[in-house]
């Protein structure tokens, strides 16, 4: 397996883009003019992805993700962009449990496909569903933003430990076993009033 190039600074990232004839101001229209597939791959330090970094429970300088970004201008029915992203396992990625706030290990693994079209009518003419994800020609090729967006969308909405692993859930279960059910108390009061 090839060693992935790791990008730790914006300068390193921008230099890499320029070797692929891309700039931060490039649009998908610019990519189509190149008339050849574009492949970007490597790994990115989470220091370049601030929203993702903020969503994780603990982040170190060693945390990064790998990505593969493939633009196919001759794909049919429309040009296509494939984006694959994965967390790199060492160190493990952690989210905060929404019950006990303890750490939960999470592995990111996301594969997405986007069509590239002139406008919404172009998508319909190609016979694609309005639900298919698409970029339009005039949109910027903001690779880092797309990687970060897809990572955030892949994140569990409300991460929680399994019942038997969560400290608070375990305590709540024990507490509920020791405490009388409120409706049981009401039923006993009702029986007492009926007996009198």
Secondary structure, 3 states (H helix, E strand, C coil): CCCCCEECCHHHHHHHHHHCCCCCCCEHHHHHHHCCCEEEEEEEEHHHCHHHHHHCCCCCCCCEEEEEEEEECCCCCCEEEEEEEEECCCCCEEEECCCCCCEEEECCEEEEEEEEECCHHHHHHCCCCCCCCEEECCCECCHHHHHHHHHHHHCCCCCCCCCCCCHHHHHHHHHHHHCCCHHHHHHHHHHHHHHC
